Amino acid sequence: MPSLMRERLRIAALVCPLVLGCAGSAAGAISGKATVKTDQGCYVVSSAVALYGSGFAPARTYDVAVDGVDFGQSKTDADGGFATHFSPGGLGAGVVQSVHHVDVTDGTSDASAAFTVTRQTGARFEVSSGDPRQLRALFQAWGFSMDGTQRSLYLHYVPPHGRVRTTVPLGRAGGQCGYLVTRRIRVFPFVPAAGRWTLQVDTAQSYDAQATGPVARFHVVIRRG
């Protein structure tokens, strides 16, 4: 198991061994610039990643490295292309997204690409206790876009019994998998009543209890006294 990791956006990367092989022919002229690409930019953890290359020397041994770690060799096809796949490993405790960089070389041509691994859509803030009238924290949200589209996120405050209390904008989730971390803000922008509150993060300006996704819900218990 590789030990070298690269951290982006305060998140770590862990990748399993690559399964290399030559399958079919990728487009690209032999004399053209070498390129590599993954079939997606964003992958939910445990999903397989497909990697395609073109523009390399024909029938040439190529080497693949992920985050600087050598993952093996194979040969390009007669057109200088290749197709292969690998499976990223699991994310460590507390890690919600990891950005990986894959580099390919045949000794004369080099190309690289980036992809992101994410957990299923979720959200959280960093503190677990304190005075709710003064409590401030960084809010973090992930998995709100699987195609790299930036999306505005909203936080809806739902009291223990009743309709939504208020909604506040959190910011825009970006990157390949829709990631957002806010500045330190008030956890509750009002004085909350005691009880179990539901905090819902989604892309809608108006609260919908039946929202299906992308949506994340978590709970905060407010105690009296």
N, C-alpha and C positions, 0 to 999 in steps of 0.2 A: 504494500500500500504506500503510495507516495507520501512524503512528509512535508514537502515544500508547499506553502500556501501563499496566496495573495489576498490582501484585504481591501475591499472597496466599500465605502459608505458604512464603515464600522461593522462589516459582516465578513465572515470567514468563508473559505472555499475548501471543499473536500471532494475529490474526484476519484472514482474507481478505475481500474485498468481498462485500457482501450482494446476493443476487438477490431483488428484491422483486416481488410480484405478488399479485393478489387471486384467491383460489380458493374458491368456495363460500361457505357461511355458517357462522360460528361462533356457538355458543349464547350467549345473553345478552340481556337486555332493553335497549332503547335508553336507558332512563333509569337503568339499573343502573350500578354501579361498574365502571369499566374494569379489565380484567385481561388479562395476557399470560402465556403459559406455553410451555415447550418440551415436545416430545413425550417427552423423557427428561431426567433430571438429570445423567447421566454419558454421555460419548461417548468412544470410542476415537479417537485422533488420525486425521484424514482422513475421519471419518464426517460425513455431512450432518446439520445441525440443523434441525428443523421448528419454526416459531414460530407460535402461534395467539393471536389477540386477540379480545376481546368487550367489549361495554359502551361502545364509543366512539360518537361521533356518526355517523349514517348518511351514506354517500357523502361522507365528509370525508377530505381529505388527511392522512395520518399520516406521521410521521417516526420512523425507527429509528436508535438509536445503540447501539454496543457498546463498553463500557469508555470511554464519553465521546466516542467518535469517530462522526461522522455517517456513516451507511451508506446513505442514500437515502430516497426517499418513494414512496408509492403511495396508493390510495384504499380506504377501508373499503367494505364492501358495504351493501346496503339495510338490514341489521339492525345495522350498526355493528360488524361483525366482519371479520376477515381471516385469511388463512393464507399463509405465506411460508416461505422456507427460505434457509439460507446454509451455507457450508462453512468451518469453522475452519481456520486454517493449521497448518503443522507446528510442533512444539515445538523450541526451540533446544537446542543441545548442553548436556547436563547437566540439562535441564528435564524433569521427569517428569509433572507435572500443572499445569494452569492453570485458575484460576477466572475466569469471564467474567460481566459484568453487562450485560444488554440492557434498554434503556429505550425506551418508545414514547410518543409524544404526538400528539394531534390538534389541539393548540392550546388546548383547554379541559380535556381529561382526560389523565392520565398514568398509566402502569403500568410495572412492571419485574419482571424475573425473573433468576435466576442459574442457570448451568450450568457443568459442569466438563469439561475435556478431559484425557484421561489416555493415557499409553503403555500397551501391553499389560502385564499383571501382571509385576511385577519387584521386586527388592530389592537393596540394596547397603549398604556402610558406607564411611566417608569416607577412611580411611587405606589406604596401599598397602604400608607396610613398618614394621618395628619389632620389638621383643622380644615374642614371643607370650605370654610370661609376665606382661607388664605392659601390653600394648597395650589401649587403650580407644578407643572410637569411638561416633559416633551411627549407629544403624541406621535405614535409611529403606526403607519398603515402599509400594507403590502398586498400584492396579488390583485390589484384593481385594473390591470390591463394586460392581456396576453399578446397584444400585437404592437406594443410600443406607443399606442395613442395616449397622449396626456389627458387626464381627466380631473375635473374639479371635484373635491371631496367635501362632504358636509357631515357635521356631527349633530345628531338629534338626541335630546335629553328627554327621556320618558320616565315619569315618576312612578312610584310603586302602584298607584291606582289612579288612572286618569289618562287624559290625552297628553300629547307631547307638550313639554314645558317651553322649550325653545330650540332653535336650530342655529348653529354657527358654522361659517365656512372654515375649513381647515387649511386649504391650499390646493395645489395641483400635484397629483401623483405623476411622476415621470419615470424615465428609464425604460428598459425593455419589458418590465413586469408590473409597472404601476406602483412605484415605491414613494413614500412620503415620510419625512420626519419634520416636525414643526419646531419652531423656537419654543422656549419655555413659556407656557400660557396658563391661565387659570383653568383648573380642572373643572370647576363649576363657575360659570360667569354670573352666578346668582347664589343666594343662600338656599341650599337644598333642604327639603323636609327629610325627616328621618325615614328610613326604609331602604328597600332594594331598588335602585335605579337601573334602568337599561340604557346604555349608551350605544347608539346605532350609527355606524359610519357607512355611507353609500354615496352615490353620485347624483342624488336627487335633492333639489332645494326644499322640497316639501316632504314631510315624514309620511311613510307608508309602512304600516305594521306588517304588510304582506310582501314587502319588497323581497325579491328572490336573488338578486345579484347583479353585479358584484356587491356584496354587503357583508359587513362584519358587526357582530353584536357582542358586547361584554357587559358585565354588571359591576356596580359599585354599591356597597352597603354603607349607609349613613346611620350612625348611632347617635342617640340623644346624649346630651351632656358634654 
